[in-house]
Amino acid sequence: MNNEEMERAIDFLLKSQANMDAQIERTNRQIGEMSGQISQMSGQISQMSGQIGEIVGQIGEMVGQIGEMSGQIGEMSGQVGELSGQVGEVTRMLGEHVQTQTQFIQVVTRTFEAQFQINQRSDARMGSLEQNMTTLAESQQHTNERLSALINIVERYISEGRNGKSS
């Protein structure tokens, strides 16, 4: 191998190393961006969980209020037997309220189920991202090992082939 071929080989190695460094930098930047997105999604999930907790608390209070209202209606019915027409109207209104509450509870239940599915998908995506990051790190390590081996071969060729002397 003459000087020109050797210079081309070294130039190729230097360009390959520069390309690898640029690729590693892009990969690290992408990993950083993905990490930020994961953190943002985790914050959103935490916020949604807090909101769901508040809704559950409000539902519990409403169920308690409905129970209290039912007790009051029972007392009023015993005390005001002669006002049965009005009690019938109140009972109808209470039935509508119970129906509305039942529908509300069903909506909240569906919301919880949807949130659970979202959380599962999010967990699966985070697991997939972690696996991709691990695979990428392993690929980078393998590439670095191959570049090091190539550099060692070129250095050995230069030092052994010419005994350190230029031709």
C-alpha positions as CSV (number, residue, x, y, z in Angstrom):
1,M,0.0,0.0,0.0
2,N,1.5,3.3,-1.0
3,N,1.3,6.7,0.7
4,E,-1.7,7.8,-1.2
5,E,-3.7,4.7,-0.4
6,M,-2.7,5.0,3.2
7,E,-3.8,8.6,3.3
8,R,-7.1,7.6,1.8
9,A,-7.6,4.9,4.4
10,I,-6.8,7.2,7.2
11,D,-9.1,9.9,5.7
12,F,-11.8,7.3,5.4
13,L,-11.3,6.3,9.1
14,L,-11.4,9.9,10.2
15,K,-14.6,10.6,8.2
16,S,-16.2,7.4,9.5
17,Q,-15.3,8.4,13.1
18,A,-16.8,11.9,12.5
19,N,-20.0,10.4,11.0
20,M,-20.2,8.1,14.0
21,D,-19.8,10.9,16.4
22,A,-22.5,12.9,14.6
23,Q,-24.8,9.9,14.7
24,I,-24.2,9.4,18.4
25,E,-25.0,13.0,19.1
26,R,-28.2,12.8,17.1
27,T,-29.2,9.6,19.0
28,N,-28.4,11.2,22.3
29,R,-30.5,14.3,21.4
30,Q,-33.4,12.0,20.4
31,I,-33.1,10.1,23.6
32,G,-33.3,13.4,25.5
33,E,-36.3,14.5,23.6
34,M,-38.0,11.1,24.3
35,S,-37.2,11.4,27.9
36,G,-38.8,14.8,28.0
37,Q,-41.9,13.5,26.3
38,I,-42.1,10.6,28.8
39,S,-41.7,13.0,31.7
40,Q,-44.5,15.2,30.3
41,M,-46.8,12.2,29.8
42,S,-46.1,11.1,33.3
43,G,-47.1,14.5,34.6
44,Q,-50.3,14.5,32.6
45,I,-51.1,11.0,33.9
46,S,-50.5,12.2,37.5
47,Q,-52.6,15.2,37.0
48,M,-55.5,13.1,35.5
49,S,-55.2,10.6,38.4
50,G,-55.6,13.6,40.8
51,Q,-58.6,14.8,39.0
52,I,-60.2,11.3,38.9
53,G,-59.6,11.1,42.7
54,E,-61.4,14.4,43.1
55,I,-64.3,13.2,41.0
56,V,-64.6,9.9,43.0
57,G,-64.7,12.0,46.2
58,Q,-67.5,14.1,44.8
59,I,-69.4,11.1,43.7
60,G,-69.1,9.7,47.2
61,E,-70.4,12.9,48.6
62,M,-73.3,12.9,46.1
63,V,-74.2,9.3,46.9
64,G,-74.3,10.4,50.6
65,Q,-76.4,13.3,49.8
66,I,-78.8,11.1,47.8
67,G,-79.0,8.8,50.8
68,E,-79.8,11.7,53.0
69,M,-82.4,13.0,50.6
70,S,-84.1,9.6,50.5
71,G,-84.3,9.6,54.3
72,Q,-85.8,13.1,54.4
73,I,-88.4,12.1,51.8
74,G,-89.3,9.1,53.9
75,E,-89.8,11.3,57.0
76,M,-91.8,13.9,55.0
77,S,-94.1,11.2,53.6
78,G,-94.9,9.9,57.1
79,Q,-95.6,13.4,58.4
80,V,-97.5,14.8,55.5
81,G,-99.7,11.8,54.4
82,E,-102.5,14.2,53.2
83,L,-100.2,15.8,50.7
84,S,-99.8,12.6,48.7
85,G,-100.1,14.5,45.4
86,Q,-97.1,16.6,46.2
87,V,-95.2,13.7,47.6
88,G,-95.8,11.9,44.3
89,E,-94.4,14.8,42.4
90,V,-91.3,14.9,44.7
91,T,-90.9,11.2,44.3
92,R,-91.0,11.5,40.5
93,M,-88.4,14.3,40.7
94,L,-86.2,12.3,43.0
95,G,-86.4,9.4,40.5
96,E,-85.2,11.6,37.8
97,H,-82.4,12.8,40.0
98,V,-81.4,9.2,40.8
99,Q,-81.6,8.4,37.1
100,T,-79.3,11.4,36.4
101,Q,-76.9,10.3,39.1
102,T,-76.9,6.8,37.8
103,Q,-76.1,8.1,34.3
104,F,-73.4,10.3,35.8
105,I,-71.9,7.3,37.7
106,Q,-72.0,5.3,34.4
107,V,-70.2,8.1,32.6
108,V,-67.6,8.3,35.4
109,T,-67.1,4.6,35.3
110,R,-66.6,4.6,31.6
111,T,-64.1,7.5,32.1
112,F,-62.2,5.4,34.7
113,E,-62.1,2.5,32.3
114,A,-60.9,4.7,29.5
115,Q,-58.2,6.2,31.8
116,F,-57.2,2.7,32.8
117,Q,-56.7,1.7,29.1
118,I,-54.8,4.9,28.4
119,N,-52.6,4.1,31.4
120,Q,-52.0,0.6,30.1
121,R,-51.1,1.9,26.6
122,S,-48.8,4.5,28.1
123,D,-47.1,1.8,30.2
124,A,-46.7,-0.3,27.1
125,R,-45.2,2.6,25.2
126,M,-42.8,3.5,27.9
127,G,-41.7,-0.2,28.0
128,S,-41.2,-0.2,24.3
129,L,-39.2,3.1,24.5
130,E,-37.0,1.6,27.2
131,Q,-36.4,-1.5,25.1
132,N,-35.6,0.7,22.0
133,M,-33.2,2.8,24.1
134,T,-31.5,-0.4,25.3
135,T,-31.2,-1.8,21.8
136,L,-29.8,1.5,20.6
137,A,-27.2,1.6,23.3
138,E,-26.1,-2.0,22.5
139,S,-25.9,-1.1,18.8
140,Q,-23.7,1.9,19.6
141,Q,-21.4,-0.2,21.7
142,H,-21.1,-2.8,19.0
143,T,-20.3,-0.1,16.4
144,N,-17.6,1.4,18.7
145,E,-16.0,-2.0,19.2
146,R,-15.9,-2.5,15.4
147,L,-14.4,1.0,14.8
148,S,-11.8,0.3,17.5
149,A,-10.8,-3.0,15.9
150,L,-10.5,-1.3,12.5
151,I,-8.3,1.5,14.0
152,N,-6.1,-1.2,15.7
153,I,-5.7,-3.0,12.4
154,V,-4.7,0.2,10.5
155,E,-2.3,1.2,13.2
156,R,-0.7,-2.3,13.3
157,Y,-0.4,-2.2,9.5
158,I,1.3,1.2,9.6
159,S,3.7,0.3,12.3
160,E,4.5,-3.3,11.3
161,G,4.4,-2.9,7.5
162,R,6.9,-0.1,7.4
163,N,8.7,-0.4,10.7
164,G,7.6,3.1,11.4
165,K,9.4,4.5,8.3
166,S,7.7,6.3,5.4
167,S,8.3,5.1,1.9
